[in-house]
Amino acid sequence: MKKAVGKVEPVKKLWLSKEEAMAYLGVSEDYLRDLRNSAKVSFAQDGRKIWYDLHSIDRYLLRHRVV
């Protein structure tokens, strides 16, 4: 009997950790905290861990892009 081997496709992340969000935006921890506290990006908190919504970060970048 042969095992069926399927292709596993990567799933796009929906939530970013603090470190991932800082790298994605290219900002400091203080600036990211300011974005969170001023409700410019959405987040969820599980205990002490904060997760940032990738769609919210993308919307923020689109609203503040320089053309």
N, C-alpha and C positions, 0 to 999 in steps of 0.2 A: 504494500500500500504506500503510495507516494503522498507526501505532505504538499498541500497547496500553499504556494508561496505567492503572496500578493504584494503589490507595490504600496508602500506606505508613503503618503504624501504629507509634507509638513503642513501644519495648521498655523495660520497667522495668529499671533498673540493678540488678545483683546485687552489684557491688563499688563501693565509694566510695574516692576518694583521701583523703588526710589532711585536706585543706581541706574537702572535701565532708562527711566524717564529723564534723569539728568543727562545721560549720554545722548539720548535721542534728541533732546532740545539743545544740548550744548550749554547748559546753565549750571549755576552753583546750587547747592542744597538750600541756601537762603532764598534764592530767587524762586525755586520750585515751591518752597513753603509759602511764599507770597502769592504765587499763582493759585495755590490751593486755598489759602485763607481768604482771598478776594473772590473766590468762586469762578475763576477763569478757566479752570480745568476740573473735571469731575474725578472723584476718588472714592475708594471704599477702604474701610479699616477693619482689620481682623486682629484684635488685641492691640499690640504695638506696631504691627506690620501694616503699612499703607500701600495700596495698589492704585495706580493711576490709569484711567480709562484712555486707551490709545486713540479712540475716535474723538474724544474731547480734546486731546492734545493736538491732533491733526486739524480740528476746527479752529483752535486757537492760532495755530501757525498760518492757516489760510486767511483768517481775519486780520492778522498782523504782518502779512507779507509786504515787502516793498517792491513796487513794480517799476 
